[in-house]
């Protein structure tokens, strides 16, 4: 031996612990990706990506598309295996009345219903000429999980998000 010892035991153990922590941190990601799904950008050539318009997607859009396709593939595989995927029941419209008096709404405003639900206006505004008390409303489900609130007999709808 040349009289030089390797790194102290404490440093070697710290390095091993760091490597083990990294492996544990990335193991779920590796397992989740091991479903046999191949991302679109690896399946298609540059010419195919361009011809389909997929080359114009942002990284986030492409990741979302791959996630949706991966989930669809998982549902199909579960179906083939005889398993029934759990689905949320379809969203049902809500009929209620606004609590108190209203003159309309604007983005950010919270609307309280007599059934205890509270909805925040995300988009849209309404200004009534005369205030209404206990106005009857309907809250309807829309596309992509959106909800729309409308006072009976009034045209503009508000895109809303349930907070309670």
C-alpha positions in Angstrom: 0.0 0.0 0.0 1.1 3.5 -0.6 0.0 4.7 2.9 -2.9 6.8 1.5 -6.3 5.7 2.6 -9.4 6.3 0.4 -12.0 8.9 1.3 -13.1 8.7 4.9 -15.9 6.3 5.7 -18.3 9.1 6.5 -17.9 10.6 3.0 -18.3 7.2 1.3 -21.5 6.5 3.4 -22.9 10.0 2.6 -22.3 9.4 -1.1 -24.0 6.0 -1.0 -26.9 7.5 0.9 -27.3 10.3 -1.7 -27.3 7.7 -4.5 -29.9 5.6 -2.7 -32.1 8.7 -2.2 -31.9 9.6 -5.9 -32.9 6.0 -6.8 -35.8 6.1 -4.4 -36.9 9.5 -5.7 -37.0 8.4 -9.3 -38.2 4.8 -8.9 -41.9 5.7 -9.0 -41.4 7.7 -12.2 -39.5 4.8 -13.8 -42.3 2.4 -12.8 -45.0 4.7 -14.0 -43.4 4.9 -17.4 -43.0 1.1 -17.7 -46.5 0.6 -19.1 -45.3 0.0 -22.6 -46.5 3.4 -23.9 -44.2 5.1 -26.3 -44.5 8.9 -26.5 -45.7 10.4 -29.8 -42.4 12.2 -30.4 -40.5 8.9 -30.2 -43.1 7.0 -32.4 -43.2 9.5 -35.2 -40.5 10.8 -37.5 -39.9 14.5 -37.8 -41.8 14.5 -41.1 -44.8 12.7 -39.6 -44.8 15.2 -36.7 -44.8 18.1 -39.1 -47.4 16.5 -41.4 -49.8 16.0 -38.5 -49.1 19.4 -37.0 -47.8 17.9 -33.7 -44.5 19.7 -34.2 -46.3 23.0 -33.4 -47.4 21.8 -29.9 -45.7 23.3 -26.9 -43.9 20.9 -24.5 -46.8 21.2 -22.1 -49.4 20.4 -24.8 -47.4 17.4 -26.0 -47.0 16.1 -22.5 -50.7 16.4 -21.9 -51.5 14.6 -25.2 -49.1 11.8 -24.3 -50.7 11.6 -20.8 -54.2 11.4 -22.2 -53.2 8.7 -24.7 -51.3 6.8 -21.9 -54.4 6.9 -19.7 -56.7 5.8 -22.6 -54.3 2.9 -23.2 -54.4 1.9 -19.6 -58.2 2.0 -19.6 -58.3 -0.2 -22.7 -55.9 -2.7 -21.2 -58.0 -2.8 -18.0 -61.1 -3.4 -20.1 -59.4 -6.2 -22.0 -58.4 -7.7 -18.7 -62.1 -7.7 -17.6 -61.6 -4.8 -15.2 -64.1 -2.0 -15.1 -62.5 1.5 -14.8 -63.9 3.7 -12.1 -65.8 6.6 -13.6 -67.1 9.6 -11.8 -70.9 9.9 -12.2 -71.9 12.5 -14.8 -72.1 16.0 -13.5 -75.6 17.0 -12.8 -77.1 20.5 -13.2 -77.8 22.4 -9.9 -81.0 24.4 -9.4 -81.1 26.8 -6.5 -81.6 30.4 -5.5 -79.0 33.1 -4.8 -78.9 34.1 -1.1 -79.9 37.8 -0.6 -80.1 40.5 -3.1 -78.0 40.6 -6.3 -77.4 43.3 -8.9 -75.3 40.9 -11.1 -71.8 39.6 -10.9 -68.2 40.2 -12.0 -65.1 38.0 -12.1 -63.8 37.2 -8.6 -67.2 37.6 -7.0 -68.4 34.8 -4.8 -72.1 33.8 -5.2 -73.8 32.0 -2.3 -76.7 29.6 -3.1 -79.5 28.7 -0.7 -78.4 25.0 -0.9 -75.1 26.0 0.9 -72.9 25.9 -2.3 -70.6 28.8 -3.0 -69.4 29.6 -6.5 -66.7 32.0 -7.6 -67.2 33.8 -10.9 -64.2 33.1 -13.2 -65.4 34.7 -16.4 -68.3 36.9 -17.4 -70.2 39.7 -15.9 -73.8 40.8 -15.5 -75.3 44.1 -14.4 -79.1 44.1 -13.7 -81.1 47.3 -13.9 -83.0 46.3 -10.8 -81.7 44.2 -7.9 -83.2 40.7 -7.5 -83.8 39.0 -4.2 -83.6 35.2 -4.0 -83.1 34.9 -7.8 -83.5 31.4 -9.1 -80.4 30.1 -10.9 -79.1 27.1 -12.7 -75.5 25.9 -12.7 -74.9 23.8 -15.7 -71.8 21.6 -16.4 -69.9 22.5 -19.6 -67.0 21.0 -21.5 -63.7 20.1 -19.8 -65.1 20.4 -16.3 -66.3 24.0 -16.6 -69.5 25.1 -14.9 -71.8 28.0 -16.0 -74.3 29.9 -13.7 -77.3 31.7 -15.1 -80.1 33.6 -13.5 -83.5 32.3 -14.9 -84.7 34.6 -17.6 -81.3 36.4 -18.0 -79.1 35.8 -21.0 -75.4 36.1 -19.9 -73.9 33.2 -18.1 -71.0 33.3 -15.7 -68.3 30.7 -15.9 -67.9 29.7 -12.2 -65.8 27.5 -10.0 -67.2 25.8 -7.0 -65.5 26.7 -3.7 -67.9 25.1 -1.2 
